[in-house]
Amino acid sequence: MLNDAQQDQLLLSLFATAEVMGQQLTQAAALLMVEDLREYAEPVLTAALRSCRIEGGRLTVASILKQAQSADGRPGKDEAWAIAMTTSDEFETVVLTDEIQLALAAAKPVLDAGDKVGARMAFISAYERFVGQAREDAKPVNWHVSVGFDANRRIQAVTKAVEMQRIPQERGRLYLADLSVMPVTEDGRAVVALLTGEVARPSPKLRAKLEAVRNSMLEMRAASAKRKDEMRIEAANELADRRAMLVQQAQELEAGRAAQ
């Protein structure tokens, strides 16, 4: 919420913007507009007024809110659906908003039934409803990370989110610190060597572990068709568990909204 000094500045900005747009505001009208807009952050309102001046037309609370809401950092419905669909890959780390997670939970029954078209429609309907409510309540966008199994994709997803200013740099550094493992020991370098082909000397204990990994890989390659089917089922169960976790988190978010 704007403090008193910021509200005074907004009042002046409204008068100046109206004049630039060829309008005249009464003091009473301008004060009412400040009352309607004071829940929004100052930078958001400054950018919204600038957009109003560039686009022209009439300066109204509705026109300012339209500009403010479109710049609140929430993705459009199509981008939101694309982000939601990446959660189907359990190896992928996904950075998503509260509204995407809530809408995905609402569309999950249709998606699980195999109707992707119907799921998209259900998702978009729920997403627009949740976004509209959040904007009406002047809630800032909240991006959070759903961590996947692939360590490299985790770092890529967080780095991209920071570059797109969806996650603050400091928070991104904390995420990366948690997700990164520095191979400072001889065993650590040996693990990296296994992946890169470099020469390293692991300890006897780690050598045994690496040998077990190699044997496991050979066993997987030689697995029977039955075992491969079992592995596919296990992967599907892991994906179902991840979706269930996202739904549970969405329900907790919804309960938190209802309690406010």
N, C-alpha and C positions, 0 to 999 in steps of 0.2 A: 504494500500500500504506500502511496506517495505521502511524504511528510508535508508539513505546512508550507515550507519553502518551495518544495517541488510543485505543490498545487498552485501556488502563486505564479510560478514560472509557466505552468501549463495554461493558466488563465491568460497570460500575456501571449503565449504561443497561439492560442485559439483566436484571439482578436487579430493578431498579425496574419495568420493563415487565412482567416475569413476575408480580410482586406485584400490580400493578394489574389484571392479567388473571386473578387468582385462582390463580396457580401458584407453585410454589416450585422454584427451580433449585439444584442442588448446585454447589459450586465447580468440580468436575471437568467437569460438563456445560457450565457457562458458559464455561470455558476452551476447551473443544472448539469451542463455537459461535464464539468470538472467532477461533480458528484458521481456521475455515471462512469467516469473513466479512471477514477483515482485508485482502483484496485490493480491497475496494470503498472508495470515497471516503467520508469522514466525513459530508458533507451528505446523501449518498444513503442511508446507513444510518440517520441521524437521522430522515429522512422516512419510511423504511420502517418503523421501529419505531413511529412515530406512527400510521401507517396500520394497523398490527397492533393497536394499542390501540383505535383507533376501530372497527375491524371486529369485534374480539373473536375468540373461538375459542382454539386452543392456540398458544402461542408455540414455534415450531420453526424450525430453520434454513431449511427449505423455505418456510415462510410468510414469513419475512423476505426470502429471496431473490426470492420471487414479487413482493413489493412493490417491492424494489430494482430488479428488472429491468424492471418495467412503467413505472418512472419514469426509465429511463436515456436517454430522449429519442429512441429509435428508433420510427418510426411503425408502426402496425399493418399487417397484410398488405394490407388494402384501400386504405389511404392510400398505401402503398408502391407498389402497382400503378398507382394514379392518377398518382403522381409519375413513375413509369417511362414511362408512356404519353405524357407531355408531351415526352419526348425525340424523339418522332416529328416534331415541328415544329422544323425547323432554325432558325427565327427566334426560338424561345423559349429563354430562359436558365433552366436547371433547377438547383436546389439539391438534391442527393441524397446519400445515405449510401453508404459502401463496399458495404454489403450489398445495397442496391438495384441498384447497378451490377453487382455480381457475379451477382445473380439475373437481371438483364436479359440479360446475356451468355449465361447458361445457357438462357434461353427464346428467344433470338434465332432459332435455326433453325426453331422451330415458328412463331414470329411471321412470319418471312420466307416461310413456306409458305402464309400466309394464314389459318391456324387461330388466331383470336384467343382463342377459348374454351380450346383446348388450351394456348396460350401463357400464358394467365393461370394455369392450373393448374400448369404447369411453373415459372412464375415464383414462385408462392406456395410451392410445395414447396421450391424452392431457397432462397428468402428466409428461410423459417422455419428451414431447416438452417443457413444462414450466421449468422443472428441468434442461434440457440441456441448455436453454437460460440463466437461473440464474447462472449456473456454468460457462458458457462462459463469462458472465459479472462479474464473481468472486464475486457474492453476497452471503453473509453469510446466513445460514438458519434462518428463523424467525418463531418461534413457538408462537402461541397465543391461548387464551382460549375462547371457545364458551360455555357460561354458560347455564346449564340445570336447570330444576325446582327442582330437588332433592338436598337439601342442603348437605346431607351426601356424595353423589356422587361428589359434587363439591370439597369438601376437599380431598377426596380420589384421584380424578383425578389430582389436583394440586400437591399433595404430591408425587404421582408417577412420575409426570413430572419432579419435582425437583430431585428425586432420580435418574432418567435416564439422568439428566443433560440437559434436553431439555429447562428448564426454570432456570435462575440463582437463587440461594438461596434467594437473597435479593428481587428479583421480586416475587418469590414464597411466601415469608413472607408477602409481601404487598397484594397479592391475598388472602391469607388465612385470613389476618386481615379484609379484606373487606367482605369475605364470612362467617366469624365466628361471632356468636352472643353469648356473655358471659351472662349467666343467673344470674346477680349480684343482681337483685331486687327480692322481694318476688313473684311478678307476673312472673318473669322470671323462678324462681325455680318451680312455679306452672305449667308452660308450660312444663318444663322438666318432672315434675311428671306425667303429663297426658300421656307422652310417655313411661315413665319407670315404672309407678305404684307406685312410692314413695309417701309418705304423705306430703302435703304442704297446706298452707292456702292462697288461692288467695284473692285478693280484691273483693268487691261486683261487681265492673265493669268488672273485668276479669272473675269472676264466671259466669256472664251473657253471656259473649262471649264464654266461654267453653261450657256452656249449649247449645248455638246455634250450636256449632261445633258438639256436640253429637247428637242433633236433626237432623242436616244435614246428619250425617253418618247413622242414622236410616232411614231417608227418602230415601237415596241412596240404602240401602239394600232392601227397600220395593218398589223400583221404578218398574214401569211397563215395559214391554218389549219395548213399544214405547219410554219411557224416556231413556232406556238404549241405544237404537239406536240413539237417539238425542245426548246422551253423547259421543257416538263413533264418530259421525259426528263432534261434537265440538272438540274432541281430534285430529281428522284428519285435521280440519281447523287450529288448533294451530300448528300442525306439518308443514303444508303448509306455514304458516306465518314464521316459523323458517327457512325453506328452502329458502323462498323468501328473508329473511334478509341475509342469507349466500351468495346468488347469488348477491344481491346488493353490499355487501362488496367485493365480487370477482370482480365485474365490476369496483368498485372504485380502487381496486388494479391494474386492467388492465389499467385503465385510467392513473393512476400514472406512470406505466411502459412506456406507450406511450408518456407521457409528458417529460420523461427524455431524 
